[in-house]
Amino acid sequence: MSEVNKELKNILEAALLVAGKPLSLKRMAALFPKDSVPSNEELKQAIEELQNEYADRGVELRQVGKGFRFQSREKYSEWVSRLSEERPARYSRALLETLAIIAYRQPVTRGDIEDIRGVTVSSDTMRTLQEREWVREVGHRDVPGKPALFGTTPGFLEHFNLKSLSELPPLSELRDLEEISRELNFSLDFGTGEEGQEPEGGSPEEGATETAAEAAVEPTGTGGGHE
């Protein structure tokens, strides 16, 4: 690398380490004066070299969604997690089923989710998913009533450490929610009484409805969501 490119690499390294969130190429370019903005190719070259330099270290430079961020490697999560005094958030089976249906079959309406699960979708569940910025309205279906269509967000990709939706665990390899929760590093709570956890009208009995993974095999529509 030339001296100029080494400086570019150092600037990006510093920015990524302190940003606290993924940075897109556009955001990185905005760090520089208008008369010295690096090209996307130069930015990608610097990022690639940083990734190579951190290849054997405890942290990695990873693309999540459309941005890049430094993060600890998954193999060290057991130790890093001990830095946090907060208990990990726990989510209900109802919430995880709803999120899985949206992720695998987006765009979907609330009615689609209810048809698959066989019970009413809790307003708390939908509100929790939107407050977490994992799910958003992406449009309206062109039918009477114009029901809202829901899809996942860039925040969903960032939270679950995914570059794109294509990195979701293959449905053919997932048989139940416990496996999905492990794949997505979810803490699954089969109890009741927590935020957004109990579907309106009560919970279905075990095995009374299809699991979200089984129900998601056939898509409901095209478009919506994101890569």
N, C-alpha and C positions, 0 to 999 in steps of 0.2 A: 504493500500500500504506500502511496505517497504520503508526505507529511500532512497535506491538506486533508486527505481521507482519514488519517489517523486522528486528526483533531475532530472531524465529523463524528467518527466512532466514539470518541470520548464524550462529546456533547450529548449524543444520543444515550450513551450509557448513564450519564449523570441524570438526564431528564427522566429516563425510564425508571431509575432507582427511586426517585423522589416523587414521581407523579401520583402514585397511590391508585392508579387505574390504568387500564390499557390505553395506549396511544396509537392512533391510526397514522398512516403515512402522511395524510393531510395535516394532522395536528403536529407531527414532527416538523414538517416543512414550515409551518407557521412560526416555529421558534427562531427562524433566521430572518435577517433583514431582506427586503424585497430584491436588493441587488445581488444577493448571494444565496438564494434559495437553491438547495441541492435538488437534483432530479430524483424522481422515484427510483430510478435504477441505482443511483448513488446511495440512496437511503437503504434500499434492499441489500446492496453489497455490504454496507456497514453493519446492518442487522445480522446478515449471514455470518460475518466474521465474529461478531459478538457471540452468536449462538455457538460457534465452534470453540471459542475461548472458554465458554462456560460449560462445555460438554461433559467435563469430568468433575464438576463442582457441585456443591449442595444446592445451588439455585440454578434455574434455567431461564432462558429467554424464550417465551412461548407465545405463539399466536392464538388468541381467543377472539372469536368473532372477526371483526375487521381491524382489530388492534393488536398490539404486542405488549407484554408485561413480563417483568421478572417475578418469579415465584419459586418457592421451595419445591424440591422434587418430591413426588408422591411417596417415595420410599422412606423419606424422613418425616412424614407426617406424624408418626407416633411420638416423636420427640418434640417437634414444633408445636403440636397441639397442647402440650403441657404449659406453654407460655400463656395460654388464655385461661382466665379464671371463670369465664362464662360457660355455662352448660350449652352444648350444641342444641340448636332448635330441633324440636321433634314435631313431626307432621303426621297426620292421620292417614289411614288407608284411603279414605274418601278423597283427601286432597291429592295424594299421589296418583290415584287412579285418574282423577280429573286432569292433572298435569300431563300424565302419560298420553291420554287420549288427545289432548290438544297438541302435544309435541309430535305425535306420530301421524295424526290424521288432519292436521290443520290445512285450511281454515275450517273451523266447526262452530256451530251455534250451541247455545246452552241446551236446546232441545235435542241436538245430536248426542250430546254427552249423556243426557237423561235417558235417551233411547238405549244407549249402550250399557249404562250402569243399572238401569231398571229402577232407579229411584230419583227423586227430585234432587237437583244440585243445590247445595246450601249456598245462600247469598254470602255467608261468611267465607266459604271456600273460595268463591270467585273473587271476593274483595281481597282476601289474603294473597292470592296469586298476583293480582294487579298491584297491590301495595308493595309486594316484593319486587315488582317490575320484571316478573318472569313471563307474564301474559298481558296482552293488550288487545283492544279492538282493532281489527285490520280492515273492516268494511262491513257491509250489510248484504245479506242474501236477497236476491231479487224475487221475493215471494210476498204474499200478503203479510203485512205486519213488519216487513223489513227487519227480521231478527239480526242482531249483531253477530258478526263472525269473529272468532278469537284465534289468535296465533301467538307463538312465542316471540320474545324480544331479544335484542342483542345482549341485554342483561342476563337472560337465561343462559346464553352461550358462555358468557363470562363466568357466571356463578358455577356452572357445571364443567368449566374448563374444556369447552368444545370449540374447535375452529369453525365448524359448520354443523348443520343438522345431520349431514351424512355421517358424522362421527357418533351419532346415537347408537347405543348397543343394538345389534341386529335382532329383530323380533324372533327370528328362527332360533336364537340362542337363549332367549328369555322365556321362562315358563310361568313365573309368578312375580308378584310385587316385591317379595323379599330379594329376588335376584336383581330386579330393576333398581331397588334402593341401594343395593351394594354397588352396582355399576355406577350410579350417580352420586355415591357418597352421601346418601340420604339417611337420616335417622328416622326410622319408621315407628310410629306409636299406634298400636291397635286399641288403645284405650279411648276414653272420651273426655270432654271437658276442656280441651285446649282450643286455641284460636283456629276457627275455620275447619274444625275437624268432624263435626257431626252433620250428615246430610239431613235436610228437612224431611220429616216423615220417618226418621229412624234409619238405622243401618241395615243393609240386607244381611241375611244369614250367610255364613261361610259357604261358598259354592253355589249360592242362589243365582248369581249373575256371572257373566263372562269376566275374566280379568281384563284390565286395560290392555295388556300386551296382546291377549288373544283377540280382543275386539278391534285392535288397531291394524290387523293384517290387511283388511280391505280399505283403501282410501275412500273418503267421502267426497272429495272434490279436488280441484287443482288451484294453484295460485295461492296467494297469501303467505304468511310466514316470512322466512328469510333463509339465506344460506350462511 
